């Protein structure tokens, strides 16, 4: 039987689904090998589960999302989360450090109509996940590798090293050593190809913590390079705020 692929969205910007559509030639070849049963970003045609492989973009921010992701898990043989929202709560996880009810009262004329959780959490906080593909957005080469690996019944070949490794591979001079530029590359998961350092900009941590992180050791370096305590917090509280905060927790 032809394997079935499904793609679902929770709280997110759709960027990771667009990365899948951006695969173009690779996606056409893939479409000949799988049946795309559910992918509303690409087609309104929907076939019910069970699905052999399910990709989920977005974080869990409502009780309805939490219930929905459990139903998705039950209908999926393999479930892969894609992007910073699905793997770490996303930039919307900044709510985890604030008073959500206070914001709701200030922003909305009728806050009683807004049904939301006080936290934004990754899918893995609610159901078992077979693989997490990081990034904001994800890298299309890694995405094709993950899909191909699961369809072939093997483990995805996605490195767990840091962005520093990618800088070395492309011959990019370290922006921290050479220019004193604050950079999260030493603690950030590889996958972007070290894009920002290649243009003399420090890494912003789009792919979240790498497999071997010593974030407390990096903080003094960031301060040496001109960031005060508030600056460091802002630097870390972006796409993967909750994940980096977890690395700093005792």
Residue frames relative to the residue before (quaternion, step in Angstrom):
aa qw qx qy qz dx dy dz
X 1.0000 0.0000 0.0000 0.0000 0.00 0.00 0.00
X 0.5266 -0.6284 0.4722 0.3239 3.57 -1.15 0.62
X 0.4577 -0.6833 0.4856 0.2966 3.62 -0.77 0.94
X 0.3017 -0.7565 0.5560 0.1661 3.57 -1.10 0.72
X 0.1591 -0.7773 0.6064 0.0529 3.55 -1.06 0.89
X 0.0370 -0.7858 0.6173 0.0077 3.56 -0.98 0.89
X 0.1250 -0.7702 0.6224 0.0610 3.56 -1.15 0.71
X 0.0418 -0.8096 0.5851 -0.0221 3.57 -0.75 1.11
X 0.2394 -0.7666 0.5839 0.1184 3.55 -1.23 0.58
X 0.1437 -0.7365 0.6536 0.0989 3.54 -1.12 0.83
X 0.7858 -0.2358 0.1867 0.5404 3.66 -0.84 -0.89
X 0.3577 0.7148 -0.5102 0.3175 3.58 -0.31 1.26
X 0.5494 -0.6248 0.4537 0.3192 3.55 -1.34 0.02
X 0.5129 -0.6553 0.3926 0.3916 3.62 1.32 -0.04
X 0.4150 0.7527 -0.4486 0.2448 3.62 1.23 -0.10
X 0.6815 0.4866 -0.3035 0.4546 3.58 0.96 -0.78
X 0.6070 0.5182 -0.3497 0.4906 3.59 1.13 -0.57
X 0.6334 0.5220 -0.3241 0.4704 3.57 1.04 -0.75
X 0.5881 0.5591 -0.3662 0.4554 3.59 1.13 -0.58
X 0.6320 0.5165 -0.3266 0.4765 3.57 1.04 -0.77
X 0.6658 0.4871 -0.3034 0.4769 3.60 0.93 -0.84
X 0.6431 0.5434 -0.3104 0.4413 3.57 1.13 -0.70
X 0.5017 0.6606 -0.4253 0.3620 3.60 1.24 -0.17
X 0.1743 -0.8588 0.4696 0.1072 3.59 1.33 -0.35
X 0.8377 0.1606 -0.1057 0.5112 3.63 -0.37 -1.18
X 0.6460 0.5175 -0.3222 0.4594 3.57 0.99 -0.84
X 0.6505 0.5228 -0.3112 0.4547 3.58 1.03 -0.81
X 0.6239 0.5319 -0.3412 0.4598 3.59 1.05 -0.73
X 0.6537 0.4980 -0.3084 0.4791 3.57 0.99 -0.84
X 0.6517 0.5226 -0.3052 0.4571 3.56 1.02 -0.84
X 0.6359 0.5566 -0.3293 0.4212 3.56 1.00 -0.87
X 0.6463 0.5211 -0.3254 0.4526 3.57 1.16 -0.48
X 0.7132 0.4408 -0.2431 0.4878 3.56 1.26 -0.33
X 0.7734 0.2395 -0.1444 0.5688 3.60 1.21 -0.34
X 0.3798 -0.6621 0.5839 0.2766 3.51 -1.32 0.29
X 0.2514 -0.7617 0.5793 0.1448 3.59 -0.59 1.15
X 0.1705 -0.8582 0.4822 0.0429 3.53 -0.07 1.37
X 0.7981 0.0128 0.0251 0.6019 3.58 1.13 -0.64
X 0.3228 0.7044 -0.5727 0.2677 3.57 -0.52 1.23
X 0.1602 -0.8595 0.4799 0.0732 3.56 0.38 1.28
X 0.5649 0.5867 -0.3866 0.4327 3.60 1.21 -0.38
X 0.7616 0.3618 -0.1759 0.5081 3.57 1.19 -0.62
X 0.8205 -0.0047 0.0596 0.5686 3.58 1.02 -0.74
X 0.4212 -0.6959 0.5210 0.2587 3.56 -1.14 0.66
X 0.5144 0.6305 -0.4150 0.4069 3.57 1.30 -0.09
X 0.0081 -0.8196 0.5694 -0.0624 3.56 -0.65 1.14
X 0.0957 -0.7603 0.6407 0.0474 3.54 -1.03 0.90
X 0.4914 -0.6868 0.4521 0.2870 3.56 -0.91 0.87
X 0.6046 -0.5728 0.4220 0.3582 3.54 -1.29 0.39
X 0.5144 0.0222 -0.7994 -0.3095 1.46 -2.48 -0.36
X 0.3340 -0.7352 0.5630 0.1762 3.54 -1.27 0.59
X 0.4798 -0.6675 0.4867 0.2955 3.57 -1.05 0.77
X 0.7936 0.0166 0.0147 0.6081 3.58 1.02 -0.83
X 0.0593 -0.7956 0.6029 0.0009 3.54 -0.85 1.04
X 0.1813 -0.7477 0.6318 0.0940 3.54 -1.00 0.94
X 0.0795 -0.7983 0.5966 0.0239 3.57 -0.87 0.95
X 0.1309 -0.7631 0.6309 0.0496 3.54 -0.86 1.08
X 0.7422 0.4379 -0.2973 0.4111 3.59 -1.11 0.65
X 0.4349 -0.6978 0.5186 0.2343 3.53 -1.26 0.55
X 0.5041 -0.6202 0.5073 0.3223 3.54 -1.33 0.23
X 0.0447 0.8322 -0.5458 0.0867 3.58 -0.43 1.24
X 0.7469 0.2699 -0.1910 0.5769 3.59 1.28 -0.09
X 0.6261 -0.5294 0.4107 0.3988 3.55 -1.26 0.37
X 0.6176 0.5493 -0.3379 0.4503 3.57 1.11 -0.72
X 0.6343 0.5227 -0.3250 0.4678 3.59 1.04 -0.77
X 0.6367 0.5328 -0.3259 0.4522 3.57 0.99 -0.83
X 0.6622 0.4852 -0.2940 0.4895 3.57 1.00 -0.83
X 0.6556 0.5320 -0.3075 0.4390 3.56 0.99 -0.88
X 0.6820 0.4890 -0.3098 0.4470 3.59 0.90 -0.87
X 0.5930 0.5415 -0.3704 0.4668 3.59 1.14 -0.47
X 0.6454 0.5036 -0.3159 0.4797 3.58 1.05 -0.75
X 0.6247 0.5325 -0.3279 0.4677 3.59 1.05 -0.76
X 0.6441 0.5215 -0.3140 0.4632 3.57 0.96 -0.90
X 0.6672 0.5139 -0.3043 0.4452 3.58 0.92 -0.90
X 0.7186 0.4375 -0.2391 0.4849 3.59 1.14 -0.63
X 0.6866 0.4946 -0.2570 0.4668 3.60 1.29 -0.04
X 0.4107 -0.6872 0.5428 0.2541 3.55 -0.94 0.91
X 0.7714 0.0393 -0.0078 0.6351 3.58 1.01 -0.89
X 0.1002 -0.7897 0.6038 0.0422 3.57 -0.98 0.87
X 0.0586 -0.7884 0.6122 -0.0160 3.55 -0.78 1.12
X 0.2416 -0.7586 0.5860 0.1510 3.58 -0.84 0.94
X 0.1507 -0.8094 0.5660 0.0415 3.57 -0.92 0.93
X 0.8145 0.2735 -0.2192 0.4624 3.55 -0.91 0.98
X 0.6859 -0.5186 0.3435 0.3775 3.52 -1.31 0.48
X 0.6205 0.5474 -0.3591 0.4317 3.61 1.02 -0.67
X 0.7319 0.4377 -0.2366 0.4655 3.56 0.82 -1.02
X 0.7417 0.4171 -0.2279 0.4733 3.60 1.08 -0.69
X 0.8284 0.1581 -0.0598 0.5340 3.62 1.14 -0.51
X 0.6353 -0.5404 0.3438 0.4314 3.62 1.20 0.10
X 0.3800 -0.7790 0.4380 0.2387 3.58 1.28 -0.24
X 0.7293 -0.4037 0.3077 0.4588 3.52 -1.32 -0.11
X 0.5907 0.5767 -0.3627 0.4324 3.59 1.21 -0.46
X 0.5363 0.6132 -0.4070 0.4133 3.60 1.27 -0.15
X 0.4151 0.6761 -0.4858 0.3669 3.60 1.23 0.12
X 0.5522 0.6039 -0.3882 0.4239 3.57 1.21 -0.45
X 0.5669 0.6220 -0.3758 0.3879 3.59 1.17 -0.54
X 0.7281 0.3952 -0.2179 0.5159 3.59 1.24 -0.47
X 0.6926 0.4461 -0.2575 0.5050 3.60 1.26 0.22
X 0.5327 -0.5804 0.5021 0.3566 3.54 -1.38 0.05
X 0.2806 -0.8103 0.4924 0.1492 3.57 -0.04 1.31
X 0.6396 0.5311 -0.3353 0.4431 3.60 0.97 -0.79
X 0.6374 0.5198 -0.3313 0.4624 3.59 1.01 -0.75
X 0.6492 0.5043 -0.3134 0.4754 3.59 0.95 -0.84
X 0.6468 0.5370 -0.3205 0.4365 3.56 0.95 -0.90
X 0.6632 0.5028 -0.3048 0.4630 3.59 0.99 -0.81
X 0.6827 0.4881 -0.2881 0.4611 3.59 1.03 -0.75
X 0.7333 0.4637 -0.2393 0.4359 3.58 0.88 -0.97
X 0.8037 0.3023 -0.1361 0.4941 3.59 0.85 -0.95
X 0.4970 -0.6625 0.4788 0.2913 3.55 -1.00 0.89
X 0.7801 0.1448 -0.0752 0.6041 3.58 1.13 -0.67
X 0.1299 -0.8460 0.5132 0.0631 3.59 0.37 1.22
X 0.5575 0.6225 -0.3972 0.3794 3.59 1.16 -0.40
X 0.6459 0.5209 -0.3207 0.4567 3.58 1.24 -0.35
X 0.6225 0.5510 -0.3312 0.4463 3.58 1.28 -0.28
X 0.0973 -0.7994 0.5929 0.0053 3.54 -0.54 1.23
X 0.2579 0.7733 -0.5345 0.2234 3.58 -0.26 1.23
X 0.4814 -0.6311 0.5228 0.3109 3.52 -1.28 0.39
X 0.5478 -0.6207 0.4453 0.3411 3.58 -1.19 0.37
X 0.7518 0.2898 -0.1845 0.5628 3.58 1.29 -0.16
X 0.2611 -0.6897 0.6434 0.2053 3.52 -1.37 0.35
X 0.0181 -0.8415 0.5372 -0.0545 3.57 -0.49 1.16
X 0.5614 -0.5962 0.4470 0.3600 3.59 -1.19 0.51
X 0.6551 -0.5179 0.3773 0.4003 3.55 -1.24 0.44
X 0.6357 0.5655 -0.3283 0.4102 3.61 1.04 -0.78
X 0.5787 0.5725 -0.3816 0.4379 3.60 1.24 -0.25
X 0.7467 0.3959 -0.1959 0.4973 3.58 1.26 -0.31
X 0.7994 0.0494 -0.0127 0.5987 3.60 1.08 -0.69
X 0.6017 -0.5337 0.4400 0.3994 3.55 -1.30 0.22
X 0.1393 -0.7824 0.6053 0.0450 3.55 -0.98 0.93
X 0.4024 -0.7444 0.4854 0.2201 3.59 -0.88 0.93
X 0.7910 -0.0766 0.0538 0.6046 3.60 1.15 -0.55
X 0.2032 -0.7611 0.6046 0.1179 3.56 -1.13 0.75
X 0.1235 -0.7801 0.6116 0.0455 3.58 -0.72 1.12
X 0.2419 -0.8343 0.4864 0.0940 3.54 -0.38 1.29
X 0.4653 0.6854 -0.5012 0.2500 3.52 -1.36 0.20
X 0.0864 -0.7716 0.6275 0.0584 3.55 -1.25 0.50
X 0.3858 -0.4981 -0.6893 0.3577 1.46 0.33 2.50
X 0.6917 -0.4414 0.3641 0.4406 3.54 -1.36 -0.04
X 0.4865 -0.6309 0.5183 0.3108 3.54 -1.32 0.35
X 0.4685 -0.7191 0.4296 0.2807 3.60 -0.71 1.03
X 0.6023 0.5512 -0.3703 0.4431 3.60 1.10 -0.56
X 0.6578 0.4874 -0.3031 0.4878 3.56 1.01 -0.82
X 0.6252 0.5506 -0.3385 0.4374 3.58 1.02 -0.77
X 0.6666 0.4876 -0.3027 0.4758 3.59 0.88 -0.92
X 0.6217 0.5386 -0.3348 0.4598 3.59 1.05 -0.76
X 0.6718 0.4975 -0.3027 0.4578 3.59 0.90 -0.90
X 0.6623 0.4941 -0.3139 0.4676 3.60 0.87 -0.90
X 0.6631 0.5108 -0.2998 0.4577 3.58 0.89 -0.96
X 0.6552 0.5286 -0.3124 0.4401 3.58 0.94 -0.90
X 0.6937 0.4678 -0.2930 0.4628 3.59 0.83 -0.90
X 0.6498 0.5025 -0.3257 0.4681 3.59 1.02 -0.72
X 0.6972 0.4455 -0.2616 0.4970 3.58 1.17 -0.61
X 0.4770 -0.7020 0.4202 0.3210 3.58 1.25 -0.11
X 0.5969 0.5383 -0.3840 0.4544 3.59 1.08 0.67
X 0.6119 -0.5500 0.4214 0.3815 3.56 -1.32 0.21
X 0.4949 -0.6613 0.4658 0.3175 3.62 -0.90 0.84
X 0.3275 -0.7310 0.5696 0.1843 3.55 -1.04 0.85
X 0.2611 0.7423 -0.5595 0.2605 3.55 0.29 1.34
X 0.3865 -0.7571 0.4735 0.2306 3.63 -0.39 1.19
X 0.3010 -0.7584 0.5564 0.1569 3.53 -1.19 0.66
X 0.4567 0.6922 -0.4532 0.3269 3.58 1.22 0.35
X 0.6413 -0.5723 0.3770 0.3451 3.56 -1.34 0.10
X 0.6918 -0.4599 0.3672 0.4184 3.54 -1.37 0.17
X 0.5472 0.6218 -0.3954 0.3971 3.61 1.12 -0.60
X 0.6176 0.5448 -0.3383 0.4553 3.58 1.03 -0.77
X 0.6678 0.4959 -0.3025 0.4654 3.58 0.98 -0.83
X 0.5980 0.5505 -0.3584 0.4592 3.59 1.09 -0.66
X 0.6564 0.5098 -0.3074 0.4634 3.56 0.94 -0.89
X 0.6643 0.5251 -0.3106 0.4319 3.58 0.93 -0.90
X 0.7571 0.3613 -0.2219 0.4970 3.59 0.97 -0.75
X 0.5197 -0.6829 0.3910 0.3327 3.58 1.30 0.14
X 0.3764 0.7322 -0.4818 0.3001 3.56 1.15 0.59
X 0.4300 -0.6891 0.5216 0.2611 3.57 -0.85 0.96
X 0.5270 -0.6477 0.4506 0.3156 3.60 -0.93 0.91
X 0.3840 -0.7534 0.4874 0.2176 3.58 -0.60 1.15
X 0.6240 0.5380 -0.3400 0.4534 3.58 1.15 -0.57
X 0.6994 0.4627 -0.2678 0.4744 3.56 0.85 -0.99
X 0.7555 0.4254 -0.2182 0.4479 3.59 0.82 -1.00
X 0.8351 0.2055 -0.0601 0.5068 3.58 0.97 -0.84
X 0.4391 -0.7056 0.4573 0.3164 3.61 1.23 -0.11
X 0.3710 0.7374 -0.4779 0.3004 3.57 1.15 0.65
X 0.4536 -0.6720 0.5015 0.3021 3.64 -0.78 0.92
X 0.0625 0.8129 -0.5677 0.1143 3.56 -0.79 1.03
X 0.2940 -0.7622 0.5554 0.1554 3.57 -0.99 0.90
X 0.3104 0.8021 -0.4660 0.2078 3.57 1.28 0.16
X 0.6649 0.5248 -0.3345 0.4131 3.65 0.87 -0.80
X 0.7725 0.3279 -0.1807 0.5128 3.62 1.13 -0.50
X 0.6162 0.5758 -0.3283 0.4253 3.60 1.28 0.02
X 0.5496 -0.6316 0.4596 0.2962 3.52 -1.06 0.93
X 0.4569 -0.6860 0.4989 0.2677 3.57 -0.97 0.89
X 0.3519 0.7421 -0.5339 0.2011 3.55 -1.27 0.35
X 0.6819 0.4946 -0.2777 0.4618 3.57 1.18 -0.56
X 0.4643 -0.6669 0.4560 0.3629 3.57 1.23 -0.34
X 0.4963 -0.6733 0.4099 0.3638 3.58 1.25 0.45
X 0.0794 0.8592 -0.4996 0.0763 3.54 0.98 0.92
X 0.7091 0.4738 -0.2843 0.4380 3.61 0.71 -1.03
X 0.6733 0.4810 -0.3249 0.4580 3.66 0.79 -0.84
X 0.5900 0.5800 -0.3706 0.4221 3.60 1.12 -0.57
X 0.7334 0.3354 -0.2070 0.5539 3.57 1.27 -0.42
X 0.5785 -0.6411 0.3347 0.3772 3.54 1.24 0.74
X 0.5336 0.5646 -0.4395 0.4510 3.58 1.07 0.74
X 0.5024 -0.6555 0.4698 0.3118 3.54 -1.06 0.72
X 0.5709 -0.5811 0.4588 0.3547 3.55 -1.22 0.58
X 0.2980 -0.7737 0.5397 0.1459 3.57 -1.02 0.89
X 0.5449 -0.6669 0.3821 0.3352 3.59 1.23 0.14
X 0.1975 0.8331 -0.4999 0.1308 3.58 1.14 0.58
X 0.7412 0.4138 -0.2188 0.4812 3.59 1.09 -0.72
X 0.5368 -0.6638 0.3935 0.3410 3.60 1.22 0.22
X 0.7462 -0.4127 0.2750 0.4441 3.58 -1.30 0.07
X 0.4262 -0.6922 0.5242 0.2538 3.55 -1.05 0.80
X 0.7320 -0.4594 0.2866 0.4134 3.55 -1.29 0.00
X 0.7753 0.1931 -0.1194 0.5893 3.60 1.15 -0.51
X 0.0607 0.8441 -0.5197 0.1174 3.54 0.11 1.34
X 0.0037 0.7455 -0.6664 -0.0138 3.55 -1.09 0.83
X 0.0860 -0.8595 0.5035 0.0189 3.52 0.58 1.24
X 0.6239 0.5412 -0.3709 0.4246 3.66 0.89 -0.70
X 0.6478 0.5229 -0.3242 0.4493 3.60 1.08 -0.66
X 0.6477 0.5275 -0.3173 0.4490 3.59 1.18 -0.52
X 0.5480 0.6558 -0.3951 0.3371 3.61 1.09 -0.66
X 0.6704 0.4856 -0.3299 0.4538 3.68 0.80 -0.81
X 0.6207 0.5334 -0.3422 0.4616 3.59 1.10 -0.64
X 0.6410 0.5176 -0.3205 0.4674 3.58 1.00 -0.80
X 0.6562 0.4934 -0.3071 0.4814 3.57 1.04 -0.77
X 0.6074 0.5470 -0.3471 0.4598 3.57 1.05 -0.72
X 0.7280 0.4293 -0.2296 0.4826 3.56 1.07 -0.80
X 0.7519 -0.4821 0.1976 0.4040 3.56 1.16 0.61
X 0.5891 0.5752 -0.3822 0.4196 3.60 1.21 0.05
X 0.2816 -0.7288 0.5915 0.1991 3.57 -0.90 0.89
X 0.7641 -0.3917 0.2331 0.4565 3.60 -1.26 0.05
X 0.6572 0.4988 -0.3125 0.4707 3.60 0.97 -0.82
X 0.6331 0.5345 -0.3262 0.4551 3.57 1.02 -0.81
X 0.6361 0.5295 -0.3243 0.4581 3.57 0.99 -0.83
X 0.6489 0.5164 -0.3134 0.4626 3.57 0.95 -0.88
X 0.6654 0.4901 -0.3052 0.4733 3.59 0.94 -0.85
X 0.6238 0.5541 -0.3275 0.4435 3.56 1.06 -0.78
X 0.7245 0.4312 -0.2287 0.4867 3.56 1.01 -0.84
X 0.7064 0.4645 -0.2593 0.4669 3.58 1.11 -0.65
X 0.3770 0.6818 -0.5400 0.3184 3.52 0.38 1.29
X 0.8755 0.0062 0.0053 0.4832 3.58 -0.76 -1.05
X 0.7961 0.2075 -0.0873 0.5617 3.58 1.09 -0.69
X 0.0563 0.8657 -0.4953 0.0464 3.56 1.06 0.80
X 0.7009 0.4754 -0.2807 0.4516 3.59 0.79 -1.03
X 0.6585 0.5178 -0.3137 0.4470 3.59 0.99 -0.83
X 0.6797 0.4589 -0.3001 0.4872 3.61 0.91 -0.81
X 0.6161 0.5386 -0.3503 0.4557 3.60 1.04 -0.69
X 0.6251 0.5392 -0.3298 0.4580 3.58 1.07 -0.73
X 0.6423 0.5248 -0.3182 0.4591 3.57 1.09 -0.72
X 0.6857 0.4670 -0.2807 0.4826 3.61 1.18 -0.52
X 0.5594 0.6193 -0.3866 0.3925 3.57 1.24 -0.36
X 0.5067 -0.6665 0.4506 0.3097 3.59 -0.94 0.84
